[in-house]
Amino acid sequence: MVRSFIMLQTTAGKSTALLEDIAGTAGVEEAHVVAGEYDIIAEATGEEVYDVIHRVATSLRDLDGVVDTRTYICLE
């Protein structure tokens, strides 16, 4: 099982509206609106790194209102 954290930057004022869509995405375990450079942090899992990067992260990046994403794969 691969675990990752995906940071999402959103269009101004869209974070709360996007949170439900992000949390409902297959593979996303949790999602939270945060203060800082990114607006939402999502914790995601998949069977392989490919699952996280190509299925989960790509799905999130394609949501209307998501401006930028960064995916961090856990090594432990």
Buried (B, 14 or more C-beta within 10 A) or exposed (E): EBBBBBBBBBEEEBBEEBBEBBBEBEBBEEBEBEEEEBBBBBBBBBEEEEBBBEBBBEBBBEBEBBEEBEBEBEEE
